[in-house]
Structure formats: structure tokens, C-alpha cells
Amino acid sequence: MLRLDTVSKRFGGLKVLEDVSLEVPEGEIFGLIGPNGAGKTTVFNLITGLIAPTSGAITLDGTSLVGLPPHKITRRGIARTFQNIRIFKEMSLIENVLVGVHRHIRYGAAGLLFSLPGYRAAERGARERAHELLGWVGLDAKASEIADNLSYGEQRRLEIARALATEPKLLLLDEPVAGMNPAEKTELMEAITAINRRGFTIFMIEHDMRFVMGLCRRIAVLNFGSIITCDRPEAVRADPRVIEAYLGRDDDAPVRGAEAGR
Ligand SMILES: Nc1ncnc2c1ncn2[C@@H]1O[C@H](COP(=O)(O)OP(=O)(O)OP(=O)(O)O)[C@@H](O)[C@H]1O
């Protein structure tokens, strides 16, 4: 579905990514791990059009994404969440999700101004969809609450519902469990599994090894801007190159992380 082909990125003289090639197959939960500063978020920023690659190709279902502005990439079917939660804290949950739905549906200006029947039906459909998406992440009961009142874990799930509101084929999650307690992680794991079963392809960056290894079919490992392996979780965990990449760093190394989770 999503392909990166020998993608490189330089910021001035700094080589952040070098010849990164990977493929996220349709229907999968795919993981990207690597020590701090390896270039993971840069990969997401390139896919979503926030920055342009220095060289290489990025395609979604065979069509190039390079050079498209972020909103066009959203329209092609890619949505994302960010490391730092981006929601409208002073708005209700349903309003937060509706913002995403409204961006997705094109209302005619006349429909909006004169509240034509077509517009009203679309608006009703949008609300129903927003409630449905909140239900998927276990938040529909709190639909009219103000987002600021949610716990941290709930805010992260709200952000996912909001991303889904643009009806993506591919959902990018940047460190979805950062800062969550174990109960919140379990709830999120269930929500992500349920979303994937509904047909959404998921590509996540995650430092929590138990989480990423428990969810992903395949995991790519980035180290100093290069992919050192892409394999099944068991193989990644046992790969000496991966262990070496994490040695002497503060990160949660795959081996230690997996053992800690048992
Ligand atoms: N816009 C930018 N300008 C200059 N350097 C940048 C820019 N964005 C990222 N970098 C540099 O690129 C490198 C990779 O950063 P990136 O955020 O992609 O890493 P990461 O693997 O996501 O790290 P972390 O796990 O800490 O989030 C870092 O050295 C960072 O300072």
C-alpha cells in the first residue's frame, strides 16, 4: 500500500535519512522502531508532506505523494497522530471529531448558507459517523464532555478518533502510548486491534517494545537514518544488529523491554 523507495533526507549538511526503503502492506499493523534521533518522525513528516525528501520515491497504491501538500495527502487517504497530543481542549469530544469529518466532506457553500436538505442530511451523517468513531475508541459515552477533562490516555484515543474522521486507508500513529499507564496501554491496544480489524492499515512508531511487538506483524528498525532490518517481531528481538543499535542508550531496548513485559 505505502512504499518508500531509497528515500533520503538532509537538513543542510545533516543526513537524517539515507536510502530508506520499506513497504507497509494493506491491512497490516506495521511498526517502526529505533533509538532516539534515528529519524522515525522524519519518516512520518515525509509521508504526510510536511517536508520533502532530498531524493527517493514515496507512493501510496502506486501513486506518488512527493510534492503534494499535507491536505492533499490527507485526501489521498493518510491520517496521522502526533507525539504531542493535538486536540482542541476547549471543545467537546464530538466537536473535535466533527472538525475532521467536516474537513473530509465537501459541502457546497450554498448548502452551508441556506441549510439545504442535502446539507442537513450530510450534517446528520457526519454526527452519526463521529459518534461511531468515538465508540470505536471507547469514548462515545463522553461525547459531550470537554476534551480538557479527559485523562491523558483518553485524549490520545480522542486524537485517533479525530484522525479516523478523514476516512483514511492508512493511519500513522507517532508514539501512541507515550506517557500512558499500563491500563491505558491495554485499552489502546484493544482499540488499535479493533480499528485494524475494520480494515484500516496502521503504521506506528513506538518505543514501548511490549506494545509494538504485541501488535505488529512486521517491524522495521531505523538506526542513524538507515533501516537495519525489517522482519517479524521475534526475529527483530533476536537480531544482534538491533540489540547492538540499542546498546549503551537510554531507550527501552527490545530484549529488555520484552522481558520486562512478561
Ligand atoms: N526540521 C529539522 N531541521 C533540522 N534537523 C531536524 C529537523 N527535523 C529533525 N531533525 C533532526 O533529524 C534527526 C532525527 O529526528 P527525528 O525526530 O526524525 O528522530 P526520531 O527517531 O523520531 O527520534 P525520537 O525517538 O527522539 O522522537 C535528529 O537529529 C533531529 O534533530
The ligand as a Tripos MOL2 file, in Angstrom:
@<TRIPOS>MOLECULE
LIG
   31    33     1     0     0
SMALL
NO_CHARGES

@<TRIPOS>ATOM
      1 N1         13.3590   20.2600   10.6060 N.pl3     1 LIG1
      2 C1         14.5530   19.7940   11.0090 C.ar      1 LIG1
      3 N2         15.6840   20.5250   10.8330 N.ar      1 LIG1
      4 C2         16.8730   20.0540   11.2220 C.ar      1 LIG1
      5 N3         17.0720   18.8590   11.7990 N.ar      1 LIG1
      6 C3         15.9990   18.0890   12.0020 C.ar      1 LIG1
      7 C4         14.6770   18.5050   11.6250 C.ar      1 LIG1
      8 N4         13.7970   17.5190   11.9490 N.ar      1 LIG1
      9 C5         14.5380   16.5460   12.5110 C.ar      1 LIG1
     10 N5         15.8460   16.8770   12.5390 N.ar      1 LIG1
     11 C6         16.9490   16.0490   13.0690 C.3       1 LIG1
     12 O1         16.8250   14.7750   12.4890 O.3       1 LIG1
     13 C7         17.2170   13.7600   13.4100 C.3       1 LIG1
     14 C8         16.1100   12.7260   13.5010 C.3       1 LIG1
     15 O2         14.9770   13.2790   14.1560 O.3       1 LIG1
     16 P1         13.5950   12.5000   14.3110 P.3       1 LIG1
     17 O3         12.7050   13.3550   15.1320 O.co2     1 LIG1
     18 O4         13.1050   12.0490   12.9930 O.co2     1 LIG1
     19 O5         14.0600   11.2290   15.1550 O.3       1 LIG1
     20 P2         13.1890   10.1620   15.9080 P.3       1 LIG1
     21 O6         13.7730    8.8380   15.5550 O.co2     1 LIG1
     22 O7         11.7530   10.3770   15.6470 O.co2     1 LIG1
     23 O8         13.5350   10.4970   17.4160 O.3       1 LIG1
     24 P3         12.6530   10.3510   18.7600 P.3       1 LIG1
     25 O9         12.5250    8.8950   19.0200 O.co2     1 LIG1
     26 O10        13.5170   11.0360   19.7750 O.co2     1 LIG1
     27 O11        11.3610   11.0480   18.5210 O.co2     1 LIG1
     28 C9         17.5280   14.4630   14.7120 C.3       1 LIG1
     29 O12        18.9190   14.6130   14.7990 O.3       1 LIG1
     30 C10        16.8330   15.7940   14.5630 C.3       1 LIG1
     31 O13        17.4870   16.7860   15.3010 O.3       1 LIG1
@<TRIPOS>BOND
     1     1     2 1
     2     2     3 ar
     3     2     7 ar
     4     3     4 ar
     5     4     5 ar
     6     5     6 ar
     7     6     7 ar
     8     6    10 ar
     9     7     8 ar
    10     8     9 ar
    11     9    10 ar
    12    10    11 1
    13    11    12 1
    14    11    30 1
    15    12    13 1
    16    13    14 1
    17    13    28 1
    18    14    15 1
    19    15    16 1
    20    16    17 2
    21    16    18 1
    22    16    19 1
    23    19    20 1
    24    20    21 2
    25    20    22 1
    26    20    23 1
    27    23    24 1
    28    24    25 2
    29    24    26 1
    30    24    27 1
    31    28    29 1
    32    28    30 1
    33    30    31 1
@<TRIPOS>SUBSTRUCTURE
     1 LIG1         1 GROUP 0 **** ****
